[in-house]
Amino acid sequence: MSALEPHLRKFQKELSAGTVSLALLAVLGAAEEPMYGYQIAKRLEREGEGVLSGKQSALYPVLRNLGSAGLLDSHVEPSVSGPPRRYYRITATGREVLTSWTQAWHATRDSVDSVLEGHTP
């Protein structure tokens, strides 16, 4: 382990805190049907290139927080192949928040990219 690795891990953890919420809202905003946690995790794995970095368990507290904030609705349905599944759907408020967070993300990304362009490792 290099001496820099702990710094990288800390940075990645701090960076992922908000981006996971944004990515979850984006996945559910694009979904035509409600989705359960495992489906969301698989979609993020496929399209998000490491947004969860193999930590599917981190998904559920974020889903609960988004639900508590009124950005997601959820309901439980029985499953023929196991325990009941909780399905999530984005709310109208969630769609509005997704739009504003996406704009904030683009502005932040563009700003950071501008600063980083002067620094070539």
DRENMI-831715 format. One record per residue (C-alpha): x, y, z; residue in three letters. Coordinates in steps of 0.1 Angstrom, whole numbers, plus 5000, padded with zeros to 4 digits. Last residue first. Example, Ala and Ser with C-alpha at 12.3 -4.5 7.8 and 13.67 -1.06 7.14 Angstrom:
513749895071SER
512349555078ALA
END
This chain:
500351524863PRO
498951814842THR
497652104862HIS
496352394843GLY
493452194830GLU
492552104866LEU
491152454873VAL
488852444843SER
487852084851ASP
486852194886VAL
484652464872SER
483152234846ASP
482451964871ARG
480852204895THR
478652364869ALA
477652014856HIS
476951884891TRP
474852194900ALA
472752154868GLN
472251784876THR
471351874912TRP
468752124900SER
467151874875THR
467251584900LEU
465651804926VAL
462751874903GLU
462451504895ARG
462551414932GLY
459751674938THR
457651494912ALA
458451164930THR
461050904919ILE
459950534922ARG
461250274946TYR
460249904950TYR
460849714983ARG
461049344977ARG
459449074998PRO
461748775007PRO
462448504982GLY
461548364948SER
457848434946VAL
458348794958SER
455848994979PRO
455649364971GLU
456749644993VAL
456250014984HIS
458450314979SER
458150684970ASP
461350884963LEU
462251254967LEU
460251304998GLY
463251365020ALA
462551045039SER
462650855006GLY
465951004996LEU
467350915030ASN
465950555027ARG
467550514992LEU
470850645006VAL
470650395035PRO
469950125009TYR
472750194984LEU
475650155008ALA
474949785009SER
475749764972GLN
479349854979LYS
481149724948GLY
482550064939SER
479050224941LEU
479750484913VAL
482050224898GLY
481350254861GLU
477850404865GLY
476150234836GLU
476449864843ARG
477249884880GLU
474550154884LEU
472049934866ARG
472949634888LYS
472549844920ALA
469149974908ILE
467949624900GLN
469249504934TYR
467449784952GLY
463949734937TYR
462749934907MET
459550124899PRO
458750124862GLU
459850344832GLU
463150414848ALA
465050734837ALA
464250924869GLY
465050614889LEU
468550594875VAL
469050974877ALA
467850984913LEU
470250704922LEU
473150874904ALA
472551204922LEU
472351024956SER
475550834948VAL
477251164937THR
476651334970GLY
478651104993ALA
480950974965SER
483351264967LEU
483951235004GLU
484650865001LYS
486850914970GLN
488951174988PHE
489350955019LYS
490450664997ARG
492850874978LEU
494451015010HIS
494750665024PRO
496450544992GLU
499150814991LEU
501550635014ALA
501450334990SER
500050005000MET
END
